[in-house]
Amino acid sequence: MTAYILRRILLIIPTMLGIMLVTFVIVQFAPGGPVERIIAQLTGTDAGATSKFTGGGGDMAGAGKPGQGGMPGDAAAPSKYRGAQGLDPEFIKSLEKQFGFDKPAHERFLMMIKNYLLFDFGESYFRDTSVLKLIAERLPVSISLGLWMTLLAYAISIPLGIRKAVRDGSRFDVWTSTVIVIGYAIPGFLVAVFLIVLFAGGSFLQIFPLRGLVSENWSELPWYMKILDYFWHLVLPLTAMALSAFATTTFLTKNSFLEEIRKQYVMTARAKGLSEQKVLYGHVFRNAMLIVIAGFPGAFIGAFFAGSLLIETIFTLDGLGLLGFESIVNRDYPVVFATVYIFSLLGLFINLLSDLTYTWVDPRIDFETREV
């Protein structure tokens, strides 16, 4: 097992290099960029950003102010940047140098990889803070949503899927399948809006808070009230996210158990006089759960990032999903690359953890003989 783990860890290096290379190349060909953002703001044509420029680029904020050589008028030469006509070429060069675009693309990529190996993600282009600090501030929200939603979905879906497999074709199986399919078909953001209207002071009740992960006076509360306040804020977001998350895991669990129940070793175990519970949880469970465990990494990463974007927006939760989206729109490349790097690295390690969990569920699995 040690040799297998070592091989997988070593394989992470070229995989991460490939992911970052593809991301970097795509960004180079993407329309717009931080230089265009600054130009658009100076010329008053910036309509696509989600937040205003805050001067996080240091002396770059004052480079285009009147009287400082930013806009000399007719003396400007044609520029390769859209909307830059009339701006001083020296000012454009100062922007390129500020963002690091004065260096060749391959040099910028190698420098980025070198810094990322040391977890040095640099400074945000449009926020006066480091990228690592931004991510650290948003991380608790994303961890809370992703972790609790995944655990909640699995805690309900697995027992429900087993029950549906045991009672396959019964009325219980039919009506639960109907409810699950309907819940899966309804978008999470519509459920979120409905919950806000119904329970968060929209038109009816005002039971749950509408924004934030904790209350404003959270630091003043006793420890037990802090826990209650934390989960009180999570009730509506988790409900909106989890309703559509039950379907895949529930049906996957049911079909996996049905396949195992019909195999010869189950019939043999029953013929030996073993109870149904012993057959189900002593023999079928560990075989049927392998395919369910395989889907855990994708479920967790999806809930941790992409699946929570709309929920974070609706409930005003500043998580990594919202941060990544805003950074893409604003062309804040350091935050974009850092987000891709962290989530890719996290996903690869979770996949490795998933493989190790296989051996815990079924000790007969031996990865030492497996070719990576």
C-alpha positions, 0 to 999 in steps of 0.5 A: 500500500505504501508503494501505491500511495507514493506512486499516486502522490508522484503522479499528482505533480505532472497532473497539476502541471498539466491542469495549470498549463491548460488553464494558463493557455486558455486565459492567454486567449480569453478576451479582455484582461486586467489591463483592459479592465483598467482602461475601461474604468478610465474611459468609463466603459466598464460595465461587466465587472462585479466590483469596482477597482479598489487600487489594490495594484499599488501605484497603478491606481494613480497612474491614469489620473489627470495631470500625471501623464495618464491621458496626453491626448493626441500624442498617443500612438495606436495601442493593441488594447481595445479602447486604449486610443488616446492614452499615453503609451508609457502609461500602458507599459506601466500597466503591463509591468504592474501586472507582469505582462511585460514578460514573455508568457512562458516566463510568467508561467514558470514563475507562477509554478515556482511560486505556487509550489511554495504556496505563494499566490501573490496579490490580488489585482483588484483587492488590496490584499494577498490571494491567500488571505482572500481564500482563507477568509472565504474558506470557512463558508465553502467548507461549511456548505460542502462538508455538511451538505455532502454528509447530510446527503450521504446520511439520508441517501444511503439508508434510503437507497438500501431501504428502496432496494430491499422493498424494490417495486413496493409502494414505498419504493414508487412514491419515494422515487417520485419525490426524489425525482421531483426534488432533483428536477427543481433547481436549487436556486428556486428552492432557495428563493422559495425558502426565503419567501416562506421562512426568512421574512419574505412574505410569511415567517421570519424564522431563519436569518437571510445572510451570513454564516453567523450573527453579528454578535456571534463572538459575544455568545457563549460556546453552546449558543455559537454552535446553535447560531452557526447551524441556524444560519446553515439550515436554509442554504443546506436545505436548498442544496441538499434536495437535489443532491439526494437523487444520484446517491440514493439511486446509485445505492439502490441499484448497487444493492439490487445487483449484489442481492441477486448474486449467488453468494447472497443466496448461499448465505441465506441458505445457510440460515443467516438472518436478513440483516446479517446477509445485508450488512455483513456481506452485501454492504461492503460490496455494494458500497464500493461504487457509492464511495467512488462518487464521494470525491466528485460530490464533495468537490461539486458541493464545495465549489460549483454547486454552492455558487448560486446558493452563496449569492442568494444567501449572501455567503462569501465563499470560494465559489462566489470569489472564483466567479467574481475573479473570472468576471473581473479578470483577477488572474492571481485569484483565478489561478490560485482557486484552480490550483487549490481545488485541483490539488484538493480533488486529487488528494480526495481521489487518493483518499477515496481509493484508500477508503476502498480498502477499509470497506473491503480489505480484499482489495489490494492496490499494490498490484495495481498499475497506476 
